[in-house]
Amino acid sequence: MSVDTELTTETITYPESDGQPMAENTRQFRWIVTIQGGLDALFQDAPDVFVAGDLFWYPVEGQSAICQAPDTMVVFGRPKGDRRSYQQWQENNIAPQVVFEILSPANTLSDMIKKLRFYERYGVEEYYIYDPDRNDLSGWLRAGAELQEIPAMPEWVSPRLGVRFAFEAGELRLYYPDGRRFATYLELEQQRKQAEQAAEQERQHAQQERQRAEQEHQRAERLAARLRALGIDPDATDQ
């Protein structure tokens, strides 16, 4: 009698972390959070678009060594919700269509080539790499079985996302389809405070206008009372 010692899919563990930090410095972390949060906000009303950051993606069942954890990935055709990892065979075999990587000083050319080949092989349609230290953006777009480099990134509009990439004042800017700019959490908080201040100013202005109108009404009532005391009907019209 022989014993089959081959591992089955039930015994394979798919790690949820590699023990490494999501980012190596504050600038890289800020960009990861800004892009992931901005894309999450863009598709907040689309129940079938899943956006994740630093989530392990396993494209092949039974092959736990085949994985990547994109800084941000967008999957069209999959519902929102928390996941411990993105196991593609449990997601109708839909691969992330758009992937972002934010470089850190520790990233090597070899690392990035391996990632490019991985995303090319496993179905990514758009791949973007941003180096915040050099303010350098590169992009690749799928053409058949290959990811081909986008010749010029300034003013490029993502076919899948509708997001526009621009360089202004020496920095990368991402814009929503409606023209609004992606903002950091701090910028969003500042915008919220400014909106609250503007609303308070508008409320105070409206209150002042109501008080002014009430004062005018009271003045008109006093004038009408004097006229009546003089025997003049203020409501009478001239014939």
BAFI-3210 file (N, C-alpha, C; in Angstrom, 3 decimals, decimal comma, padded with zeros to 6 digits):
// residues 239
n [1|2|3|4|5|6|7|8|9|10|11|12|13|14|15|16|17|18|19|20|21|22|23|24|25|26|27|28|29|30|31|32|33|34|35|36|37|38|39|40|41|42|43|44|45|46|47|48|49|50|51|52|53|54|55|56|57|58|59|60|61|62|63|64|65|66|67|68|69|70|71|72|73|74|75|76|77|78|79|80|81|82|83|84|85|86|87|88|89|90|91|92|93|94|95|96|97|98|99|100|101|102|103|104|105|106|107|108|109|110|111|112|113|114|115|116|117|118|119|120|121|122|123|124|125|126|127|128|129|130|131|132|133|134|135|136|137|138|139|140|141|142|143|144|145|146|147|148|149|150|151|152|153|154|155|156|157|158|159|160|161|162|163|164|165|166|167|168|169|170|171|172|173|174|175|176|177|178|179|180|181|182|183|184|185|186|187|188|189|190|191|192|193|194|195|196|197|198|199|200|201|202|203|204|205|206|207|208|209|210|211|212|213|214|215|216|217|218|219|220|221|222|223|224|225|226|227|228|229|230|231|232|233|234|235|236|237|238|239]
n.u [000,860|000,561|001,205|-000,173|001,599|001,366|000,663|-002,527|-004,933|-006,315|-004,537|-002,702|-001,204|-001,922|-000,106|-000,745|000,795|004,124|005,739|006,996|007,094|004,420|005,241|008,370|009,069|007,835|006,967|006,519|004,513|002,503|001,811|000,887|-001,394|-002,870|-003,411|-004,704|-006,876|-008,049|-008,892|-010,634|-012,590|-013,403|-014,777|-016,783|-019,531|-019,893|-020,777|-019,538|-016,808|-013,710|-011,325|-008,051|-005,267|-001,902|-002,433|-002,179|-002,047|-003,038|-002,740|-002,913|-004,372|-003,356|-000,694|001,109|003,451|003,427|002,778|001,900|001,926|000,426|000,876|-001,418|-004,445|-006,981|-010,020|-012,284|-015,563|-015,771|-017,160|-017,286|-015,715|-014,189|-011,114|-008,800|-006,803|-006,330|-007,547|-007,524|-008,940|-011,159|-012,537|-014,124|-012,128|-011,068|-008,643|-006,815|-007,311|-006,039|-003,027|-000,947|002,317|004,401|007,533|010,331|013,489|014,719|013,875|014,863|016,092|015,889|013,897|011,647|011,449|010,794|008,284|006,900|006,911|005,427|002,891|002,306|002,130|-000,019|-002,339|-002,880|-004,118|-003,440|-000,575|001,129|003,947|005,282|007,830|008,377|010,563|012,091|010,188|009,040|007,111|005,934|004,244|002,330|000,474|-001,846|-001,418|-002,621|-000,920|001,028|002,414|002,749|004,905|003,771|004,171|004,215|003,523|002,526|-000,571|-001,854|-004,682|-006,212|-007,524|-009,241|-009,814|-010,390|-008,956|-006,842|-003,417|-001,082|001,553|002,372|003,681|006,032|005,264|003,554|000,172|-003,051|-006,167|-009,666|-012,329|-014,204|-012,711|-011,768|-009,065|-007,009|-006,553|-004,558|-005,041|-004,724|-005,101|-007,764|-008,972|-008,406|-009,883|-012,417|-012,660|-012,507|-014,828|-016,714|-016,256|-016,978|-019,680|-020,564|-020,088|-021,890|-024,255|-024,241|-024,377|-026,895|-028,455|-027,974|-029,155|-031,822|-032,296|-031,940|-034,058|-036,182|-035,861|-036,408|-039,051|-040,214|-039,685|-041,260|-043,754|-043,893|-043,902|-046,308|-048,071|-047,800|-048,850|-051,497|-052,255|-052,332|-054,557|-054,344|-054,667|-052,417|-052,638|-054,284|-054,907|-053,882|-056,314]
n.v [-001,196|002,206|005,598|008,688|011,520|014,044|017,478|018,819|021,284|022,067|021,953|023,899|026,911|030,334|033,018|036,111|038,227|039,506|040,219|042,628|046,222|048,342|050,684|052,428|054,947|058,237|059,754|057,906|056,361|058,313|058,776|056,237|055,946|058,172|057,643|055,118|055,774|057,822|056,471|054,641|056,409|057,405|055,250|054,755|054,519|052,407|049,245|046,987|047,297|046,728|048,007|048,014|048,189|047,253|044,499|041,005|039,270|036,370|034,662|032,028|029,042|026,876|027,537|029,043|030,445|032,087|035,229|038,677|041,885|044,502|048,059|049,554|048,308|047,818|046,270|045,521|044,311|042,812|042,460|044,964|044,867|043,407|041,595|039,000|038,247|038,432|035,998|034,738|032,645|032,414|034,598|034,691|034,280|036,717|038,993|041,708|044,739|047,203|048,466|049,996|050,993|052,390|053,712|053,067|053,951|051,481|049,791|047,914|047,833|045,259|044,217|045,665|044,940|042,247|042,510|043,815|041,802|039,868|041,132|041,471|038,809|037,806|039,190|041,967|045,093|047,810|049,383|051,250|053,052|055,058|057,231|058,977|060,380|061,131|062,242|060,882|059,288|056,313|054,281|051,435|049,803|047,317|045,355|042,984|040,126|041,446|044,015|047,225|050,012|053,249|056,018|058,814|060,221|062,652|064,321|062,040|059,910|057,466|054,594|052,765|053,894|056,571|058,565|061,399|062,110|064,500|066,966|069,417|072,393|071,082|068,621|065,453|065,202|063,878|063,597|063,448|062,213|064,302|066,537|067,287|067,298|064,625|064,337|064,617|063,151|065,182|067,468|067,041|067,297|069,963|071,114|070,369|071,871|074,438|074,427|074,202|076,632|078,412|077,734|078,517|081,263|081,881|081,211|083,101|085,423|085,091|085,187|087,808|089,145|088,396|089,651|092,303|092,551|092,161|094,398|096,424|095,816|096,315|099,054|099,981|099,311|101,022|103,504|103,291|103,235|105,826|107,300|106,437|107,519|110,159|110,230|109,170|106,691|104,254|102,123|102,820|103,443|105,799|107,589]
n.w [000,000|-000,857|000,168|-000,530|-000,563|-001,521|-001,339|-000,785|-001,936|000,300|002,374|001,981|002,921|002,669|003,045|004,782|005,262|004,833|006,802|006,450|006,532|005,258|004,036|003,569|004,282|005,172|002,980|000,912|002,152|002,415|-000,261|-001,035|000,610|-000,225|-002,970|-002,839|-001,141|-002,644|-004,962|-003,830|-002,945|-005,416|-006,521|-004,707|-004,906|-006,543|-006,433|-007,426|-007,658|-006,420|-004,250|-003,026|-000,736|-000,383|-000,234|-000,269|-003,302|-004,787|-007,635|-008,569|-007,756|-005,170|-005,383|-003,400|-003,372|-005,520|-005,718|-005,154|-003,558|-004,335|-004,025|-004,427|-005,720|-008,176|-008,763|-011,115|-011,273|-008,992|-005,721|-003,109|000,155|003,076|002,950|003,642|002,002|-001,557|-003,269|-006,262|-007,580|-006,040|-006,679|-008,971|-010,759|-011,567|-012,362|-010,834|-012,505|-012,586|-011,307|-008,858|-007,946|-005,503|-005,338|-003,168|-001,615|-001,285|-003,282|-006,095|-009,497|-010,484|-008,812|-009,681|-012,340|-012,073|-010,891|-012,938|-014,910|-013,569|-013,269|-015,939|-016,809|-015,314|-015,973|-015,492|-016,588|-016,612|-015,429|-013,067|-011,987|-009,504|-008,541|-005,839|-004,818|-007,000|-008,489|-010,655|-013,036|-014,414|-016,821|-017,933|-020,457|-021,334|-024,235|-025,989|-025,088|-023,732|-021,600|-022,524|-022,569|-021,752|-023,784|-023,057|-019,999|-018,745|-018,550|-019,255|-019,406|-017,569|-019,069|-017,775|-015,237|-015,634|-014,540|-014,497|-015,065|-014,044|-014,046|-011,881|-010,571|-010,020|-008,974|-008,914|-009,876|-009,425|-010,982|-010,597|-012,760|-012,829|-012,541|-010,029|-007,667|-006,443|-002,969|000,009|003,310|005,209|003,619|002,880|005,386|005,912|003,837|004,681|007,049|005,992|004,471|006,501|007,832|005,803|005,565|008,089|007,986|005,959|007,260|009,339|007,828|006,629|008,945|009,779|007,639|008,042|010,506|009,721|007,942|009,704|011,346|009,486|008,967|011,493|011,681|009,588|010,620|012,863|011,599|010,199|012,356|013,389|011,277|011,325|013,756|013,074|011,602|009,107|006,729|006,232|004,538|002,564|-000,887|-003,373|-005,199]
ca.u [000,000|001,329|000,559|000,011|002,057|001,236|-000,179|-003,778|-005,198|-006,831|-003,441|-001,801|-001,427|-001,664|000,243|-001,403|001,811|005,507|006,473|007,617|006,180|003,792|006,064|009,649|009,236|006,566|006,522|005,953|003,257|001,499|001,343|000,085|-002,689|-003,599|-003,907|-005,701|-008,071|-008,691|-009,585|-011,764|-013,621|-013,904|-015,704|-017,552|-020,917|-019,884|-020,688|-018,775|-015,406|-012,970|-010,060|-007,287|-003,881|-000,974|-003,126|-001,580|-002,839|-002,623|-003,443|-002,974|-004,745|-002,386|000,664|001,211|004,684|003,147|001,951|002,393|001,075|000,517|000,582|-002,853|-004,989|-008,399|-010,598|-013,635|-016,312|-015,796|-017,841|-016,519|-015,720|-012,874|-010,496|-007,497|-005,947|-007,122|-007,301|-008,219|-009,861|-012,381|-013,076|-014,515|-010,882|-010,858|-007,388|-006,840|-007,071|-005,150|-002,108|000,004|003,441|005,117|008,894|011,103|014,913|015,168|013,485|015,915|015,618|015,521|012,591|010,577|011,298|010,062|006,879|006,333|006,674|004,335|001,626|002,083|001,744|-001,264|-003,540|-003,090|-004,307|-002,719|000,402|001,752|004,996|005,648|008,972|008,167|011,830|012,528|008,982|009,053|005,962|005,953|003,008|002,252|-000,891|-001,861|-001,683|-002,543|-000,318|002,113|002,245|003,622|005,121|003,069|005,265|004,220|002,555|001,811|-001,910|-002,402|-005,932|-006,349|-008,729|-010,123|-010,179|-010,790|-008,124|-005,833|-002,135|-000,488|002,667|002,163|004,544|007,060|004,724|002,509|-001,211|-004,050|-007,452|-010,869|-012,965|-014,938|-011,769|-011,250|-007,746|-006,796|-006,016|-004,118|-005,982|-004,595|-005,765|-009,209|-009,389|-008,376|-011,036|-013,614|-012,713|-012,832|-016,252|-017,468|-016,134|-017,794|-021,080|-020,851|-020,173|-023,160|-025,321|-024,230|-024,864|-028,345|-029,057|-027,915|-030,178|-033,123|-032,394|-032,129|-035,424|-037,079|-035,759|-037,129|-040,472|-040,606|-039,658|-042,449|-044,913|-043,928|-044,330|-047,741|-048,792|-047,832|-049,791|-052,853|-052,497|-052,618|-055,765|-054,012|-054,654|-051,250|-052,947|-055,144|-054,214|-054,296|-057,278]
ca.v [000,000|003,442|006,766|009,888|012,604|015,326|018,449|019,230|022,718|022,328|022,033|024,986|028,171|031,528|034,064|037,414|039,252|039,060|040,759|043,888|047,362|048,733|051,737|052,597|056,337|058,973|060,203|056,738|056,025|059,334|058,560|055,010|056,232|059,140|056,993|054,109|056,454|058,556|055,516|054,123|057,450|057,497|054,152|054,471|054,191|051,274|048,056|045,902|047,688|046,479|048,742|047,573|048,613|046,345|043,226|039,907|038,753|035,034|034,404|030,604|028,172|025,852|028,040|030,167|031,196|033,017|036,301|040,045|042,755|045,845|049,159|049,774|047,586|048,029|045,107|045,727|043,072|042,121|043,290|045,542|044,056|043,089|040,334|038,755|038,245|038,327|034,693|034,987|031,561|032,635|035,886|034,475|034,298|038,064|039,600|043,171|045,359|048,366|048,321|051,081|050,766|053,600|053,285|053,506|053,828|050,087|049,069|047,788|047,641|043,845|044,059|046,252|044,116|041,054|042,883|044,063|040,507|039,224|041,769|041,175|037,407|037,437|039,831|043,385|045,882|049,072|049,305|052,548|053,152|056,441|057,435|060,315|061,068|061,703|062,751|060,201|058,402|055,450|053,518|050,393|049,486|046,001|045,182|041,545|039,410|042,234|045,360|048,102|051,281|054,435|056,918|060,089|060,156|063,899|064,467|060,724|059,567|056,019|054,101|052,087|054,717|057,925|059,472|062,105|062,340|065,764|067,457|070,836|072,912|070,100|067,453|064,684|065,431|062,984|064,272|062,664|062,555|065,575|067,648|067,472|066,710|063,738|065,097|063,857|063,235|066,515|068,424|066,823|067,879|071,411|071,456|070,239|073,016|075,608|074,328|074,517|078,067|079,085|077,515|079,347|082,638|081,993|081,200|084,396|086,417|084,912|085,677|089,267|089,585|088,241|090,701|093,561|092,549|092,338|095,800|097,210|095,572|097,038|100,476|100,259|099,236|102,247|104,596|103,126|103,600|107,295|107,793|106,198|108,480|111,428|110,080|108,781|105,256|103,919|101,065|103,365|103,755|107,066|107,461]
ca.w [000,000|-000,911|000,759|-001,361|000,305|-002,226|-000,640|-001,429|-001,779|001,645|003,347|001,610|003,622|001,873|004,018|004,654|005,492|004,702|007,931|006,086|006,624|004,006|003,445|004,228|004,714|005,258|001,653|000,233|002,818|002,084|-001,627|-001,065|001,231|-001,052|-004,185|-002,469|-000,645|-003,737|-005,833|-003,050|-002,992|-006,792|-006,803|-003,496|-005,246|-007,468|-005,566|-008,050|-007,830|-005,191|-004,186|-001,850|-000,631|000,295|-000,013|-001,027|-004,425|-005,219|-008,890|-008,937|-006,641|-004,836|-005,561|-002,456|-003,629|-006,608|-005,137|-005,047|-002,742|-004,926|-003,108|-004,642|-006,864|-008,434|-009,437|-011,617|-011,364|-007,706|-004,725|-002,016|001,357|003,628|002,576|004,258|000,826|-002,777|-003,880|-007,524|-007,919|-005,265|-007,132|-010,370|-011,527|-012,112|-011,915|-010,742|-013,814|-012,446|-010,178|-008,604|-007,042|-005,113|-005,075|-002,017|-001,941|-001,233|-004,484|-007,104|-010,863|-010,599|-008,153|-010,480|-013,545|-011,666|-010,701|-014,264|-015,555|-012,838|-013,643|-017,347|-016,955|-014,644|-016,489|-015,208|-017,809|-016,468|-014,344|-012,870|-010,973|-009,201|-007,658|-005,273|-004,588|-008,281|-009,158|-011,948|-013,223|-015,593|-016,948|-018,953|-020,872|-021,970|-025,659|-026,158|-023,961|-023,182|-021,075|-023,293|-021,867|-022,253|-024,185|-022,332|-018,913|-018,431|-019,125|-019,580|-018,737|-017,452|-019,739|-016,827|-014,083|-015,994|-013,760|-015,300|-014,403|-014,472|-013,235|-011,614|-009,503|-009,719|-008,290|-009,590|-009,457|-009,991|-011,033|-010,848|-014,040|-012,753|-012,445|-008,672|-007,466|-005,308|-001,840|001,166|004,428|005,799|002,725|003,005|006,660|005,722|003,000|005,516|007,947|005,180|004,122|007,720|008,051|004,791|005,920|009,259|007,504|005,237|008,269|010,015|006,856|006,512|010,187|009,717|006,679|008,698|011,507|009,005|007,415|010,839|011,751|008,485|009,182|012,699|011,334|008,781|011,520|013,678|010,719|009,937|013,585|013,462|010,268|011,806|014,835|012,414|010,817|007,742|006,559|005,408|003,581|001,508|-002,148|-003,987|-006,286]
c.u [000,888|000,514|000,869|000,381|001,934|000,280|-001,430|-003,979|-005,695|-005,712|-002,482|-002,191|-001,049|-001,368|-000,455|-000,437|003,188|006,376|007,165|006,615|005,607|004,638|007,341|009,908|007,899|006,051|005,878|004,600|002,154|000,944|000,489|-001,317|-003,521|-004,196|-004,977|-006,991|-008,809|-009,459|-010,778|-012,919|-014,244|-014,978|-016,579|-018,998|-021,012|-019,714|-019,818|-017,351|-014,720|-011,620|-009,334|-005,874|-003,071|-001,642|-002,473|-002,564|-002,218|-003,393|-003,683|-003,295|-003,679|-000,943|000,872|002,474|004,498|002,225|002,681|001,434|001,191|000,210|-000,888|-003,285|-006,487|-008,909|-012,038|-014,325|-016,334|-016,377|-016,872|-016,568|-014,308|-012,407|-009,161|-006,410|-006,871|-006,727|-008,164|-009,228|-011,166|-013,088|-013,472|-013,312|-010,636|-009,580|-007,577|-006,512|-006,071|-004,323|-001,192|001,103|004,121|006,509|009,423|012,574|015,402|014,799|014,621|015,285|015,156|014,152|011,468|010,375|010,510|008,576|006,204|006,002|005,522|002,993|001,289|001,538|000,346|-002,427|-003,805|-003,176|-003,540|-001,814|001,130|002,776|005,320|006,800|008,847|009,464|012,329|011,370|008,879|007,907|006,121|004,661|003,088|000,791|-000,870|-002,205|-001,515|-001,976|000,750|001,621|003,250|003,704|004,379|004,125|005,353|003,122|001,861|000,525|-002,494|-003,667|-006,076|-007,622|-009,727|-010,660|-010,778|-010,001|-007,061|-004,583|-001,537|000,688|002,520|003,015|005,558|006,574|003,686|001,149|-002,100|-005,401|-008,580|-011,446|-013,715|-014,018|-011,228|-009,915|-007,749|-006,130|-005,541|-005,166|-005,937|-005,282|-007,274|-009,740|-009,397|-009,559|-012,327|-013,768|-013,074|-014,302|-017,121|-017,428|-016,991|-019,281|-021,481|-020,964|-021,484|-024,335|-025,412|-024,751|-026,379|-029,060|-029,066|-028,958|-031,569|-033,334|-032,639|-033,558|-036,436|-037,058|-036,510|-038,641|-040,975|-040,645|-040,894|-043,706|-045,028|-044,385|-045,822|-048,564|-048,885|-048,838|-051,238|-053,217|-052,840|-053,872|-055,520|-053,967|-053,471|-051,525|-053,824|-054,319|-054,749|-055,267|-056,845]
c.v [001,235|004,580|007,973|011,038|013,972|016,249|018,731|020,707|023,049|022,506|023,178|026,256|029,333|032,674|035,380|038,561|038,645|039,600|042,081|045,026|047,726|049,771|051,892|054,019|057,064|059,393|059,055|056,376|057,014|059,123|057,299|055,287|057,172|058,478|055,962|054,770|057,202|057,635|054,893|055,126|057,555|056,452|053,794|054,068|053,042|049,991|046,940|046,318|047,583|047,184|048,330|048,119|047,603|045,024|042,147|039,391|037,426|034,694|032,929|029,773|027,091|026,291|029,270|030,993|032,221|034,101|037,635|040,801|044,170|046,923|049,566|048,941|047,836|046,845|045,434|044,362|042,264|043,037|043,867|044,606|043,733|041,704|040,206|038,644|038,132|037,035|034,611|033,911|031,653|033,921|035,818|034,549|035,641|038,648|041,101|043,790|046,513|048,213|049,536|050,574|052,112|053,184|053,831|053,358|052,384|049,293|049,068|047,623|046,203|043,589|044,511|045,488|042,855|041,369|043,137|042,751|039,757|039,814|041,519|039,760|037,139|038,403|041,276|044,162|047,196|048,988|050,643|052,472|054,628|056,458|058,840|061,073|061,752|062,346|062,183|059,192|057,615|054,648|052,511|050,062|048,167|046,109|043,705|040,893|040,227|043,531|046,252|049,461|052,413|055,494|058,196|060,063|061,479|064,034|063,142|060,487|058,047|055,544|053,469|053,023|056,062|058,978|060,087|062,346|063,641|066,100|068,966|071,249|071,868|068,873|066,753|065,039|064,413|063,669|063,287|063,041|063,886|066,770|067,920|066,747|065,739|064,545|064,156|063,982|064,625|067,553|068,276|067,434|069,407|071,874|071,379|071,445|074,286|075,605|074,669|076,012|078,850|078,936|078,376|080,809|082,871|082,026|082,547|085,496|086,328|085,426|087,199|089,825|089,469|089,337|092,053|093,659|092,770|093,789|096,712|097,050|096,344|098,546|100,858|100,231|100,500|103,429|104,510|103,533|105,109|107,867|107,600|107,171|109,849|111,363|109,669|107,248|104,869|102,854|101,557|103,654|105,047|106,785|108,328]
c.w [000,000|-000,316|-000,108|-000,449|-000,352|-001,462|-001,453|-001,182|-000,384|002,660|003,052|002,353|002,708|002,843|003,722|004,884|005,265|005,820|007,657|006,212|005,264|003,278|004,247|004,685|004,610|003,883|000,888|000,835|002,443|000,686|-001,736|-000,536|000,363|-002,294|-003,840|-002,003|-001,734|-004,667|-005,116|-003,077|-004,379|-007,059|-005,595|-003,799|-006,247|-006,660|-006,130|-008,401|-006,474|-005,264|-002,912|-001,906|000,154|000,666|-000,874|-002,085|-004,858|-006,490|-009,192|-007,696|-006,440|-004,955|-004,678|-002,666|-004,748|-006,070|-005,240|-004,140|-003,292|-003,886|-003,217|-005,836|-006,945|-009,240|-009,826|-011,736|-010,084|-006,639|-003,697|-000,816|001,806|003,174|003,295|003,193|-000,382|-003,478|-005,144|-007,879|-007,122|-005,674|-008,603|-011,316|-012,222|-011,513|-011,725|-012,098|-013,738|-011,179|-010,093|-007,675|-006,783|-004,667|-003,755|-002,383|-001,980|-002,479|-005,508|-008,477|-011,050|-009,980|-009,072|-011,785|-013,225|-011,497|-012,044|-014,954|-014,884|-013,282|-015,107|-017,509|-016,419|-014,894|-016,153|-016,520|-017,783|-015,246|-014,267|-011,741|-010,768|-008,209|-007,076|-005,026|-005,858|-009,042|-010,568|-012,007|-014,509|-015,631|-018,080|-019,206|-021,636|-023,453|-025,949|-024,913|-023,254|-022,550|-021,786|-022,614|-022,560|-022,562|-023,353|-021,265|-018,583|-019,248|-019,604|-018,773|-018,747|-018,139|-018,774|-015,752|-014,468|-015,244|-014,662|-014,457|-014,942|-013,553|-013,110|-010,430|-009,052|-008,987|-009,156|-009,007|-010,155|-009,897|-011,331|-012,213|-014,019|-012,542|-011,054|-008,520|-006,298|-004,193|-000,752|002,269|005,047|004,939|002,800|004,296|006,576|004,879|003,801|006,437|007,187|004,794|005,325|008,000|007,062|005,108|007,121|008,865|006,757|006,200|008,985|009,099|006,721|007,758|010,220|008,770|007,277|009,739|010,844|008,464|008,541|011,323|010,788|008,663|010,399|012,447|010,533|009,646|012,373|012,847|010,441|011,151|013,725|012,477|010,719|012,915|014,270|011,545|009,387|007,689|005,673|004,369|002,423|000,267|-002,700|-005,133|-007,459]
res [m|s|v|d|t|e|l|t|t|e|t|i|t|y|p|e|s|d|g|q|p|m|a|e|n|t|r|q|f|r|w|i|v|t|i|q|g|g|l|d|a|l|f|q|d|a|p|d|v|f|v|a|g|d|l|f|w|y|p|v|e|g|q|s|a|i|c|q|a|p|d|t|m|v|v|f|g|r|p|k|g|d|r|r|s|y|q|q|w|q|e|n|n|i|a|p|q|v|v|f|e|i|l|s|p|a|n|t|l|s|d|m|i|k|k|l|r|f|y|e|r|y|g|v|e|e|y|y|i|y|d|p|d|r|n|d|l|s|g|w|l|r|a|g|a|e|l|q|e|i|p|a|m|p|e|w|v|s|p|r|l|g|v|r|f|a|f|e|a|g|e|l|r|l|y|y|p|d|g|r|r|f|a|t|y|l|e|l|e|q|q|r|k|q|a|e|q|a|a|e|q|e|r|q|h|a|q|q|e|r|q|r|a|e|q|e|h|q|r|a|e|r|l|a|a|r|l|r|a|l|g|i|d|p|d|a|t|d|q]
***
